[in-house]
Amino acid sequence: MTVEAYSEDSIKTLNWYEHIRKRPGMYIGKLGDGSSADDGIYILLKEVLDNSIDEYMMGHGKQIDVSIEDNIVTVRDYGRGIPLGKLVDVVSKMNTGAKYDSKAFKKSVGLNGVGVKAVNALSSQFTAQAFREGETVSAVFSKGIITYQSEIRPTSEKNGTLVSFIADNSLFENYHFESDYIETMLRNYTYLNAGLVITFNGNKFVSKNGLLDLLNENMGQEPLYPIVHFKDEDIEVAITHASQYGEDYYSFVNGQHTTQGGTHQAAFREAIVKTIREFYNKDFDPSDIRTSIVAAISVKVEEPVFESQTKTKLGSKDMVPGGSSVRQFIIDYIKKTLDNYLHKNPQTAGILLKKIQENEKERKAISGIQKIARERAKKSNLHNRKLRDCRLHFDSNHENRLETTIFITEGDSASGSITKSRNVNTQAVFSLKGKPLNTYGLTKKIVYENEEFNLLQAALNIEDGLENLRYNNVIIATDADVDGMHIRLLLITFFLQFFPDLVRHGHVYILETPLFRVRNKSKTFYCYTDDEREKAIKACGASNEITRFKGLGEISPDEFKNFIGKEMRLSPVRLKKEDSIKDLLSFYMGKNTPDRQAFIIENLRVEEFFTEE
């Protein structure tokens, strides 16, 4: 056995930017290429924006301008501007900033002085410029190393800060920005800061009614009763019920979208159950109260504690003024406001009671089936018949938790290739047997009666909502043929019908695999489109071999590693704010065959069916 020497030479001290670049996951989560809303390039933008938002929250600057062109990101705010003599320190010295002084930044999102330094270190070019009282100074960096610093000079620009960066392509390989993700982020900032104006590439975002606007603009269907909206100095909530399954929450702390929830969201869910039980004087099952709920909560706190630098889950226990626990603070607030509202609005109280009773009736109708189905799922998991699990899960406090993935595939051949190729630490495989059932129009009873869906639900651990979701990325991996497309559609229908929040919150993707392999003796190209194939043929010259991949099982495990690793291409399954799940499912999965045929004919791309083989 070889024993490595352990001496003074083994001890290394990294510069601040070297550590960030060596361990980027500690600071911005996963790297990614921009296909996912939680990819690192969006965290970089968020870290810069958070500083501008903090200025607005402190009463300085009513507008923030954001632009992205050719992957150059620019953010200009009109706050106080970074003190000119400290500009370089603020963007390049760890644990440096004003947020340690709680008098200046009482309820800030970032308290550890890391965020903008991480952006600097992970950018091939980073520029910061401050404007204060008719003077300005700027500095330019590359990968955290300063390359230029100006003298203080006069300016006619308004006070504020301008930051521009280009994410380092050697870390964020072949990345791109999805406008939908950025617009969602910016809209959330405006919902939480009524009156703030944010422009993005010339488009204007502003909200007058806070979380009420958030629910109105994000719900794909009419609420069962008018949205209940309360707002106080340190808390704002909006609550209603719709007709879909599942629970849908939007939670925020100091303007930060806590996509994984945390202390405040758990307390909010508990508070709603407690209040409604007491109002109706009946011990309803929590699931009967919360099924179909659509709600949002925003709290402002001093020195919040998040479970990671990306701030997607709140871990604080005691955080509200006066030392009260967040749990008790939220329970007391909801008890007072929601109870009063229901007493004053008997019509809403009646609609809510009817919805709870309907949920209770359906739950009891399938309770026996649920019990049997859960036992079946446990036994199946023990024998590992359907699920080949990974070692790390989404709910673990680990820097790679955002990379946790489950591939849903069909057949032993395809699942075998992925299983042999996968990263066993972060990638799991769930194997379907044949085409799943079309669940459109069916009740949740089918989830427990159908073995495939019951076991899939158990594997994802989403029966009681997304709080215990085991994988951040749910990837549908099927063949690129008609049957594979049909399976994709059936799985998406299942998720939209029974677990729509899984799609709404950006967890579902389609795996894109190459259609062709073009190679000669020295080069190999994997081509996802006909255009890529033509370019590969030219690059390989006259002597080339072209292989058409017709199914996942035809791709060898050694090759498959290329398609589910760093080079993995994903197409996110997204819902636009104007999309109605009911209308979508009715059109694409209902019995209106003539309408669908007309749609297919009108949107048919003929060239797809007449390409050379």
C-alpha positions as CSV (number, residue, x, y, z in Angstrom):
1,M,0.0,0.0,0.0
2,T,1.3,3.4,-0.9
3,V,1.4,5.9,1.9
4,E,1.4,9.6,0.9
5,A,3.7,11.9,2.8
6,Y,2.1,14.3,5.2
7,S,4.3,17.3,5.9
8,E,4.4,21.1,6.0
9,D,4.3,21.0,2.2
10,S,0.9,19.3,2.3
11,I,-0.7,22.3,3.9
12,K,-2.0,24.8,1.3
13,T,-3.5,28.3,1.8
14,L,-5.7,29.4,-1.1
15,N,-6.4,33.0,-2.1
16,W,-10.1,34.0,-1.7
17,Y,-10.8,33.7,-5.4
18,E,-8.9,30.4,-5.7
19,H,-11.1,28.8,-3.1
20,I,-14.3,30.0,-4.7
21,R,-13.2,28.8,-8.1
22,K,-12.1,25.5,-6.7
23,R,-15.3,24.9,-4.7
24,P,-18.0,26.9,-6.6
25,G,-20.8,24.6,-5.4
26,M,-20.3,25.9,-1.8
27,Y,-21.2,29.4,-3.0
28,I,-23.6,29.2,-5.9
29,G,-24.9,25.6,-5.9
30,K,-24.6,23.7,-9.2
31,L,-22.9,25.2,-12.2
32,G,-25.2,24.1,-15.1
33,D,-25.7,25.6,-18.5
34,G,-28.7,27.7,-17.8
35,S,-31.4,25.0,-18.6
36,S,-32.5,25.0,-14.9
37,A,-33.7,27.9,-12.9
38,D,-31.3,27.0,-10.1
39,D,-28.2,26.9,-12.3
40,G,-25.3,29.0,-11.1
41,I,-25.5,31.8,-13.7
42,Y,-28.9,32.8,-12.2
43,I,-27.4,32.8,-8.7
44,L,-24.7,35.1,-9.9
45,L,-27.3,37.6,-11.2
46,K,-29.3,37.2,-8.0
47,E,-26.2,37.9,-5.8
48,V,-25.7,41.2,-7.6
49,L,-29.4,42.1,-7.5
50,D,-29.7,41.3,-3.8
51,N,-27.4,44.2,-3.0
52,S,-29.5,46.6,-5.1
53,I,-32.7,45.3,-3.5
54,D,-31.2,45.8,0.0
55,E,-30.6,49.5,-1.0
56,Y,-34.3,49.8,-2.0
57,M,-35.4,48.2,1.2
58,M,-33.4,50.7,3.1
59,G,-35.2,53.5,1.3
60,H,-32.7,54.4,-1.4
61,G,-33.3,54.1,-5.2
62,K,-36.7,53.2,-6.8
63,Q,-35.5,51.6,-10.0
64,I,-33.1,48.9,-11.0
65,D,-32.0,48.4,-14.7
66,V,-31.0,44.9,-15.8
67,S,-29.7,44.0,-19.3
68,I,-28.2,40.8,-20.8
69,E,-26.7,40.9,-24.2
70,D,-24.3,38.3,-25.6
71,N,-24.0,36.9,-22.1
72,I,-22.8,40.2,-20.7
73,V,-24.9,40.9,-17.6
74,T,-25.3,44.5,-16.4
75,V,-27.1,45.7,-13.3
76,R,-27.5,49.4,-12.5
77,D,-29.2,50.6,-9.3
78,Y,-29.8,54.1,-8.0
79,G,-29.2,53.7,-4.4
80,R,-26.5,55.4,-2.3
81,G,-23.6,53.9,-4.3
82,I,-20.7,52.0,-2.7
83,P,-18.4,54.4,-0.8
84,L,-15.8,55.3,-3.4
85,G,-12.7,54.5,-1.3
86,K,-14.0,51.0,-0.5
87,L,-15.3,49.9,-3.9
88,V,-12.4,47.5,-4.5
89,D,-12.6,46.0,-1.0
90,V,-16.3,45.5,-1.2
91,V,-16.1,43.4,-4.4
92,S,-12.8,41.6,-3.7
93,K,-12.2,41.1,0.0
94,M,-14.0,38.3,1.8
95,N,-16.1,39.2,4.9
96,T,-16.1,42.9,3.8
97,G,-19.3,44.9,3.6
98,A,-21.8,47.2,5.5
99,K,-24.2,44.4,6.3
100,Y,-22.4,43.5,9.5
101,D,-23.7,46.8,10.9
102,S,-27.3,46.0,11.6
103,K,-28.1,49.7,11.8
104,A,-27.4,50.1,8.1
105,F,-28.8,46.8,6.9
106,K,-31.4,45.5,9.5
107,K,-33.2,43.0,7.3
108,S,-30.8,42.1,4.5
109,V,-30.7,39.0,2.4
110,G,-26.9,38.6,2.5
111,L,-25.1,38.9,5.8
112,N,-21.8,37.1,5.2
113,G,-20.1,39.4,2.7
114,V,-19.6,36.7,0.2
115,G,-22.1,37.1,-2.6
116,V,-20.7,39.7,-5.0
117,K,-17.1,38.3,-4.4
118,A,-18.3,34.9,-5.7
119,V,-19.6,36.7,-8.8
120,N,-16.2,38.4,-9.2
121,A,-14.2,35.2,-8.8
122,L,-16.4,33.2,-11.2
123,S,-16.5,35.8,-14.0
124,S,-14.0,36.1,-16.8
125,Q,-14.6,39.8,-16.6
126,F,-16.2,41.7,-13.7
127,T,-16.6,45.5,-13.6
128,A,-17.9,47.5,-10.6
129,Q,-18.5,51.3,-10.7
130,A,-19.8,53.5,-7.9
131,F,-21.5,56.9,-8.3
132,R,-21.7,59.2,-5.2
133,E,-22.4,62.9,-5.0
134,G,-21.0,63.8,-8.4
135,E,-18.0,61.5,-8.3
136,T,-17.3,58.1,-9.6
137,V,-14.7,55.3,-9.4
138,S,-14.5,51.9,-11.2
139,A,-12.5,48.7,-11.1
140,V,-12.2,45.8,-13.5
141,F,-11.3,42.2,-12.5
142,S,-10.7,38.9,-14.3
143,K,-11.4,35.7,-12.3
144,G,-11.1,37.7,-9.1
145,I,-7.8,39.4,-10.0
146,I,-7.9,43.1,-10.4
147,T,-6.7,44.3,-13.8
148,Y,-7.7,48.0,-13.7
149,Q,-8.6,50.7,-11.1
150,S,-9.6,54.2,-12.0
151,E,-8.9,57.4,-10.1
152,I,-11.9,59.2,-8.5
153,R,-13.3,61.5,-11.1
154,P,-16.3,63.8,-11.6
155,T,-19.6,62.5,-13.1
156,S,-23.0,63.8,-13.9
157,E,-24.6,60.3,-13.3
158,K,-27.1,59.8,-10.5
159,N,-26.0,58.1,-7.3
160,G,-25.9,54.3,-7.4
161,T,-23.8,51.2,-8.4
162,L,-23.2,49.6,-11.7
163,V,-22.0,46.0,-11.9
164,S,-21.3,44.1,-15.1
165,F,-20.0,40.6,-15.5
166,I,-19.4,37.7,-17.9
167,A,-19.6,34.3,-16.3
168,D,-16.5,32.3,-16.9
169,N,-17.2,29.9,-19.8
170,S,-14.5,27.5,-18.5
171,L,-16.7,26.8,-15.5
172,F,-20.1,27.4,-17.0
173,E,-19.6,25.5,-20.2
174,N,-21.8,26.5,-23.2
175,Y,-24.1,28.4,-20.9
176,H,-27.1,30.5,-22.0
177,F,-29.7,32.6,-20.2
178,E,-33.4,31.7,-20.3
179,S,-35.4,35.0,-20.2
180,D,-38.4,33.2,-18.6
181,Y,-36.3,32.3,-15.5
182,I,-34.9,35.9,-15.2
183,E,-38.3,37.4,-15.6
184,T,-39.8,35.2,-12.9
185,M,-36.9,36.2,-10.6
186,L,-37.5,39.9,-11.3
187,R,-41.3,39.7,-10.9
188,N,-40.8,38.1,-7.5
189,Y,-38.6,41.0,-6.5
190,T,-41.3,43.5,-7.5
191,Y,-44.0,41.5,-5.7
192,L,-42.0,41.7,-2.5
193,N,-41.1,45.4,-2.9
194,A,-44.3,47.2,-4.0
195,G,-43.5,50.3,-6.0
196,L,-40.0,49.1,-7.1
197,V,-39.5,49.3,-10.8
198,I,-37.2,46.8,-12.5
199,T,-36.4,47.0,-16.2
200,F,-35.0,44.0,-18.1
201,N,-33.8,44.6,-21.7
202,G,-36.4,47.4,-21.9
203,N,-39.3,45.5,-20.4
204,K,-40.8,47.0,-17.2
205,F,-41.8,45.1,-14.1
206,V,-43.7,46.7,-11.2
207,S,-46.3,45.5,-8.6
208,K,-48.8,47.6,-6.6
209,N,-50.4,44.8,-4.6
210,G,-47.5,42.5,-3.6
211,L,-48.3,38.9,-3.0
212,L,-51.9,39.4,-4.1
213,D,-50.4,40.2,-7.6
214,L,-48.1,37.2,-7.3
215,L,-51.0,34.7,-6.9
216,N,-53.3,36.5,-9.4
217,E,-50.6,36.4,-12.1
218,N,-49.3,32.9,-11.4
219,M,-52.5,30.9,-10.9
220,G,-53.5,29.1,-14.1
221,Q,-57.1,28.8,-13.0
222,E,-59.8,30.8,-11.1
223,P,-59.5,30.6,-7.3
224,L,-62.4,29.0,-5.4
225,Y,-62.8,32.1,-3.3
226,P,-61.3,35.6,-3.4
227,I,-57.6,35.6,-2.4
228,V,-57.2,36.4,1.3
229,H,-54.4,39.0,1.6
230,F,-52.8,40.4,4.8
231,K,-49.8,42.6,5.2
232,D,-48.0,44.0,8.2
233,E,-44.5,45.5,8.8
234,D,-42.7,42.2,8.9
235,I,-45.0,39.7,7.3
236,E,-47.3,39.4,4.3
237,V,-49.5,36.5,3.3
238,A,-51.9,35.6,0.5
239,I,-54.1,32.4,0.6
240,T,-56.7,30.7,-1.5
241,H,-57.7,27.3,-2.8
242,A,-58.1,26.1,-6.4
243,S,-59.3,22.8,-7.9
244,Q,-56.0,21.1,-8.5
245,Y,-54.3,18.5,-6.4
246,G,-51.3,19.2,-4.2
247,E,-50.1,22.2,-2.3
248,D,-48.5,25.2,-3.9
249,Y,-46.5,27.7,-1.8
250,Y,-44.3,30.7,-2.6
251,S,-42.2,31.6,0.4
252,F,-39.7,34.4,0.9
253,V,-37.4,35.8,3.5
254,N,-36.1,39.4,3.2
255,G,-36.9,39.3,-0.5
256,Q,-35.2,36.0,-1.1
257,H,-37.3,33.2,-2.8
258,T,-36.8,30.2,-0.5
259,T,-37.7,27.6,-3.0
260,Q,-37.0,24.8,-0.5
261,G,-39.1,26.4,2.2
262,G,-37.7,26.1,5.7
263,T,-38.8,27.2,9.2
264,H,-41.2,29.9,8.0
265,Q,-43.0,27.8,5.4
266,A,-43.4,24.8,7.9
267,A,-44.8,27.2,10.5
268,F,-47.2,28.8,7.9
269,R,-48.6,25.3,6.9
270,E,-49.0,24.5,10.6
271,A,-50.7,27.8,11.3
272,I,-53.3,27.4,8.6
273,V,-54.3,24.0,9.9
274,K,-54.5,25.2,13.5
275,T,-56.5,28.3,12.6
276,I,-59.1,26.5,10.4
277,R,-59.5,23.6,12.9
278,E,-60.3,26.1,15.7
279,F,-62.6,28.3,13.5
280,Y,-64.8,25.3,12.4
281,N,-64.3,23.6,15.8
282,K,-63.5,20.3,14.0
283,D,-60.3,18.2,14.0
284,F,-59.9,18.1,10.2
285,D,-57.0,16.0,8.8
286,P,-54.2,18.5,7.8
287,S,-54.2,17.1,4.2
288,D,-57.9,17.9,3.8
289,I,-57.3,21.5,4.8
290,R,-54.2,22.0,2.6
291,T,-55.0,20.0,-0.5
292,S,-55.4,22.4,-3.4
293,I,-54.1,25.4,-1.4
294,V,-52.2,28.1,-3.3
295,A,-50.5,30.5,-0.9
296,A,-47.6,32.9,-0.4
297,I,-45.7,34.1,2.6
298,S,-43.0,36.7,3.0
299,V,-41.3,37.5,6.3
300,K,-38.7,40.2,7.1
301,V,-36.2,39.2,9.8
302,E,-33.0,40.3,11.4
303,E,-29.9,38.2,10.6
304,P,-31.6,35.2,9.0
305,V,-29.7,31.9,9.0
306,F,-30.0,30.0,5.7
307,E,-28.9,26.4,5.1
308,S,-26.5,27.3,2.3
309,Q,-25.0,30.3,0.5
310,T,-27.7,30.1,-2.2
311,K,-30.3,30.9,0.5
312,T,-33.0,28.6,-0.8
313,K,-34.0,27.2,2.7
314,L,-34.4,29.1,5.9
315,G,-32.9,27.5,9.0
316,S,-33.5,30.2,11.6
317,K,-35.4,29.4,14.7
318,D,-35.4,32.6,16.8
319,M,-35.4,35.5,14.5
320,V,-38.3,38.0,14.9
321,P,-38.0,41.2,16.9
322,G,-38.3,40.6,20.6
323,G,-36.8,37.1,20.5
324,S,-40.0,35.3,19.6
325,S,-39.6,32.1,17.5
326,V,-40.6,32.3,13.9
327,R,-43.0,29.5,14.4
328,Q,-44.9,31.2,17.2
329,F,-44.8,34.6,15.4
330,I,-46.4,33.2,12.3
331,I,-49.0,31.1,14.1
332,D,-50.1,34.1,16.2
333,Y,-50.4,36.3,13.1
334,I,-52.3,33.8,11.0
335,K,-54.6,32.9,14.0
336,K,-55.5,36.6,14.4
337,T,-55.9,37.7,10.8
338,L,-57.3,34.6,9.1
339,D,-59.8,33.9,12.0
340,N,-61.0,37.5,11.9
341,Y,-61.4,37.3,8.1
342,L,-63.4,34.1,8.1
343,H,-65.8,35.5,10.7
344,K,-66.3,38.6,8.7
345,N,-66.7,36.8,5.3
346,P,-69.1,33.9,5.9
347,Q,-69.5,33.2,2.1
348,T,-65.7,32.5,1.8
349,A,-65.9,30.5,5.0
350,G,-68.7,28.4,3.5
351,I,-66.8,27.8,0.2
352,L,-63.7,26.8,2.1
353,L,-65.6,24.4,4.3
354,K,-67.2,22.7,1.3
355,K,-63.7,22.3,-0.3
356,I,-62.3,20.7,2.9
357,Q,-65.3,18.3,3.1
358,E,-64.8,17.3,-0.6
359,N,-61.1,16.6,0.1
360,E,-62.1,14.6,3.2
361,K,-64.6,12.5,1.2
362,E,-62.1,11.7,-1.5
363,R,-59.4,10.9,1.1
364,K,-61.6,8.5,2.9
365,A,-62.7,6.8,-0.3
366,I,-59.2,5.8,-1.1
367,S,-57.8,5.4,2.5
368,G,-57.9,1.6,2.3
369,I,-56.2,1.6,-1.1
370,Q,-53.6,4.0,0.2
371,K,-52.6,1.7,3.0
372,I,-52.2,-1.3,0.7
373,A,-50.3,0.8,-1.8
374,R,-47.9,2.2,0.7
375,E,-47.0,-1.3,1.9
376,R,-46.6,-2.4,-1.7
377,A,-44.3,0.5,-2.4
378,K,-42.2,-0.3,0.7
379,K,-41.8,-3.9,-0.2
380,S,-40.9,-3.0,-3.8
381,N,-38.3,-0.5,-2.7
382,L,-36.8,-3.1,-0.4
383,H,-36.4,-5.5,-3.3
384,N,-35.2,-2.7,-5.6
385,R,-37.4,-3.8,-8.4
386,K,-38.2,-0.4,-10.0
387,L,-35.8,2.1,-8.4
388,R,-32.0,2.1,-8.5
389,D,-31.3,4.8,-6.0
390,C,-28.4,7.2,-5.5
391,R,-26.5,7.9,-2.3
392,L,-27.3,11.6,-1.9
393,H,-30.8,13.1,-1.8
394,F,-32.2,16.6,-2.3
395,D,-33.1,17.0,1.4
396,S,-29.6,16.5,2.6
397,N,-27.5,19.6,3.5
398,H,-24.8,19.0,1.0
399,E,-23.2,21.3,-1.6
400,N,-24.2,18.8,-4.4
401,R,-27.8,18.3,-3.4
402,L,-29.0,20.5,-6.3
403,E,-27.5,17.9,-8.7
404,T,-29.6,15.0,-7.3
405,T,-31.5,13.5,-10.2
406,I,-33.9,10.7,-11.0
407,F,-34.2,9.4,-14.6
408,I,-37.6,8.0,-15.5
409,T,-37.1,5.6,-18.4
410,E,-39.0,2.8,-20.1
411,G,-37.8,-0.8,-20.5
412,D,-34.9,-2.8,-19.2
413,S,-32.5,-2.0,-22.0
414,A,-32.7,1.8,-21.7
415,S,-32.7,1.7,-17.9
416,G,-29.7,-0.7,-18.0
417,S,-27.6,1.7,-20.1
418,I,-28.3,4.7,-17.8
419,T,-27.8,2.6,-14.6
420,K,-24.3,1.5,-15.8
421,S,-23.4,5.1,-16.9
422,R,-24.8,7.2,-14.0
423,N,-23.1,8.9,-11.1
424,V,-24.2,6.7,-8.3
425,N,-23.8,9.5,-5.8
426,T,-26.4,11.9,-7.4
427,Q,-28.3,10.0,-10.1
428,A,-31.1,7.5,-9.6
429,V,-33.0,5.5,-12.2
430,F,-36.7,4.5,-12.2
431,S,-37.8,2.0,-14.8
432,L,-41.3,1.9,-16.2
433,K,-42.8,-1.2,-17.6
434,G,-44.4,-0.2,-20.9
435,K,-46.5,2.8,-21.5
436,P,-48.1,4.4,-18.5
437,L,-51.8,5.0,-18.2
438,N,-53.4,8.2,-19.5
439,T,-54.5,9.8,-16.2
440,Y,-56.4,12.7,-17.7
441,G,-59.8,13.1,-16.0
442,L,-59.1,10.4,-13.4
443,T,-59.2,10.9,-9.6
444,K,-56.2,10.5,-7.3
445,K,-57.5,7.0,-6.5
446,I,-55.7,5.8,-9.6
447,V,-52.3,6.9,-8.2
448,Y,-52.6,4.2,-5.6
449,E,-54.4,1.6,-7.7
450,N,-51.8,1.8,-10.5
451,E,-48.6,0.1,-9.5
452,E,-46.4,2.1,-11.8
453,F,-47.7,5.5,-10.5
454,N,-47.8,4.4,-6.9
455,L,-44.2,3.3,-6.9
456,L,-43.1,6.4,-8.8
457,Q,-44.9,8.6,-6.2
458,A,-43.1,6.6,-3.5
459,A,-39.7,7.0,-5.1
460,L,-40.1,10.7,-5.4
461,N,-41.6,10.9,-1.9
462,I,-44.2,13.5,-2.9
463,E,-47.4,12.1,-1.6
464,D,-47.6,14.8,1.0
465,G,-46.2,17.6,-1.1
466,L,-42.8,18.8,-2.3
467,E,-41.3,19.4,1.2
468,N,-39.7,15.9,1.2
469,L,-38.9,15.6,-2.5
470,R,-35.9,13.3,-2.8
471,Y,-34.5,14.5,-6.1
472,N,-34.1,18.1,-7.4
473,N,-34.2,17.1,-11.0
474,V,-36.9,14.7,-12.3
475,I,-35.8,13.8,-15.8
476,I,-38.0,11.9,-18.3
477,A,-35.6,9.8,-20.4
478,T,-37.4,8.1,-23.4
479,D,-36.5,7.2,-26.9
480,A,-36.6,9.9,-29.6
481,D,-39.4,8.2,-31.5
482,V,-43.2,8.3,-31.6
483,D,-43.6,5.9,-28.7
484,G,-41.0,7.7,-26.7
485,M,-42.8,11.0,-27.3
486,H,-46.1,9.4,-26.2
487,I,-44.6,8.2,-23.0
488,R,-43.3,11.7,-22.3
489,L,-46.7,13.1,-22.8
490,L,-48.3,10.6,-20.5
491,L,-45.8,11.2,-17.7
492,I,-46.2,15.0,-18.0
493,T,-50.0,14.5,-17.9
494,F,-49.6,12.5,-14.7
495,F,-47.5,15.2,-13.0
496,L,-49.8,18.0,-14.1
497,Q,-52.9,16.2,-13.0
498,F,-51.8,15.2,-9.5
499,F,-48.5,17.0,-8.7
500,P,-48.6,20.2,-10.7
501,D,-46.3,22.0,-8.2
502,L,-43.5,19.6,-9.3
503,V,-43.7,21.3,-12.8
504,R,-44.5,24.8,-11.5
505,H,-41.4,24.9,-9.4
506,G,-39.1,23.7,-12.2
507,H,-38.2,20.2,-11.2
508,V,-39.2,18.3,-14.4
509,Y,-37.1,18.0,-17.5
510,I,-36.8,16.0,-20.8
511,L,-33.5,14.4,-21.5
512,E,-32.2,15.2,-24.9
513,T,-30.1,12.4,-26.4
514,P,-28.2,12.5,-29.8
515,L,-30.0,11.4,-32.9
516,F,-26.7,10.7,-34.8
517,R,-23.1,9.7,-34.3
518,V,-20.7,10.9,-37.0
519,R,-17.1,9.7,-36.8
520,N,-14.0,8.8,-38.6
521,K,-10.7,7.3,-37.3
522,S,-9.7,10.4,-35.4
523,K,-13.0,12.3,-34.6
524,T,-16.4,11.5,-33.1
525,F,-19.3,13.9,-33.1
526,Y,-22.7,13.4,-31.4
527,C,-25.4,15.3,-33.2
528,Y,-28.8,16.3,-31.7
529,T,-30.1,17.9,-34.9
530,D,-29.8,17.6,-38.7
531,D,-27.8,20.8,-38.8
532,E,-25.3,19.4,-36.3
533,R,-25.1,16.2,-38.3
534,E,-24.3,18.2,-41.5
535,K,-21.6,20.2,-39.8
536,A,-20.1,16.9,-38.4
537,I,-20.0,15.3,-41.8
538,K,-18.1,18.2,-43.2
539,A,-15.7,18.2,-40.3
540,C,-15.0,14.4,-40.7
541,G,-14.5,14.6,-44.4
542,A,-15.3,12.0,-47.0
543,S,-14.5,8.9,-44.9
544,N,-17.1,9.0,-42.2
545,E,-19.4,6.6,-40.5
546,I,-23.0,7.8,-39.6
547,T,-25.0,6.0,-37.0
548,R,-28.7,6.8,-36.3
549,F,-29.6,6.2,-32.7
550,K,-33.2,5.0,-32.6
551,G,-33.5,4.1,-28.9
552,L,-31.7,4.7,-25.6
553,G,-30.9,1.0,-25.4
554,E,-28.8,1.2,-28.6
555,I,-26.4,3.6,-26.9
556,S,-23.6,1.8,-25.1
557,P,-23.0,2.6,-21.4
558,D,-19.6,4.0,-22.2
559,E,-21.1,6.5,-24.6
560,F,-24.1,7.3,-22.4
561,K,-21.7,8.8,-19.8
562,N,-21.2,11.7,-22.3
563,F,-25.0,12.4,-22.3
564,I,-25.8,12.4,-18.6
565,G,-22.7,14.0,-17.3
566,K,-21.4,17.6,-17.7
567,E,-22.6,17.6,-21.3
568,M,-26.1,16.6,-20.5
569,R,-28.7,18.5,-22.5
570,L,-32.1,19.1,-20.8
571,S,-35.3,20.7,-22.0
572,P,-37.2,22.1,-19.0
573,V,-41.0,21.4,-18.8
574,R,-42.3,24.8,-17.9
575,L,-45.7,26.4,-17.3
576,K,-46.2,30.0,-18.3
577,K,-48.1,32.2,-16.0
578,E,-51.0,32.3,-18.5
579,D,-51.2,28.5,-18.9
580,S,-54.2,26.8,-17.5
581,I,-53.5,23.2,-16.6
582,K,-57.2,22.3,-17.0
583,D,-57.3,23.7,-20.6
584,L,-53.9,22.2,-21.5
585,L,-54.9,18.7,-20.4
586,S,-58.3,19.0,-22.0
587,F,-56.9,20.0,-25.4
588,Y,-54.0,17.6,-25.6
589,M,-55.3,14.6,-23.7
590,G,-59.1,14.9,-23.9
591,K,-61.6,13.4,-26.5
592,N,-61.4,16.3,-28.9
593,T,-59.5,14.3,-31.6
594,P,-60.6,16.5,-34.6
595,D,-59.2,19.6,-32.9
596,R,-55.9,18.0,-32.2
597,Q,-55.6,16.7,-35.7
598,A,-56.2,20.2,-37.1
599,F,-53.6,21.5,-34.7
600,I,-51.0,18.9,-35.8
601,I,-51.6,19.6,-39.5
602,E,-51.3,23.4,-39.0
603,N,-48.1,23.1,-37.0
604,L,-46.5,20.2,-38.9
605,R,-42.8,20.8,-39.8
606,V,-42.5,18.7,-42.9
607,E,-38.7,18.7,-43.0
608,E,-38.6,16.6,-39.9
609,F,-40.1,13.7,-41.8
610,F,-38.0,14.0,-45.0
611,T,-34.4,14.1,-43.7
612,E,-31.8,11.9,-45.2
613,E,-31.0,8.7,-43.3
